[in-house]
Amino acid sequence: MSTPELDWFKSSYSSAQNDDCVEVAVTEVAVHVRDSKDVSRPHFAVTPDSWARFVRFV
């Protein structure tokens, strides 16, 4: 999935060592998720509702 110019961010709870984190980029139609250790790998996207359910669960 190629989505240019997304505004990626990490959680404020991410460790200072930048290990084991994910980054997200939110758009009107999707929440994009990628591995912060290897941003060249493909990312995936879910609907905002699905992301909200996931965040409430964890």
N, C-alpha and C positions, 0 to 999 in steps of 0.2 A: 504494500500500500504506500503510495507516494503522496504525501501531504506537505507541500512546501510551506515554509514560514509559520509554523506553529510556535506558540509561546510556551515552551516547556518549563516546568518548575518542579522542585522537590519539596517534600514535606519539611516543615520547620523542625520536625522531630528527627530528621536525618542526622547521622553521626558526622563528626568532623572529618573522619577518614574517608568519607564518600564511598563506603562499601555497602553492598547489599541494599541498594535503593532502587526505587522506580521513579520515573518522572512522568508527569501527566501534562497534557495540553487539552484545554477545554474549549470546545466550539459550541455553537448552537445545536448542532445535530449529533455530536459525539464527544466522548471523552477518550482521548488517545493515551495509550500507556506504553512505555518503553523501559528497557533496562538501562540505568544510568551508567553502568560500567562499560557498555558497548552500544553506543548510540547509532552505530552504522547498521546494526541488525534491524530487521523489520519490527515495527510496532503493531499493536492491535488496537481496535477501537470498539467501544461499547456505547449503548445509548446512555444518555444522562440518567434516566430512571434506573437502569441496571447498575450503573456506577453508584448511585445513591443507596440502593439496596445492599451492595457489597460493603460500602463504607459503614453503614449501620450495623451490618453483621460483624465486621471485624472490630 
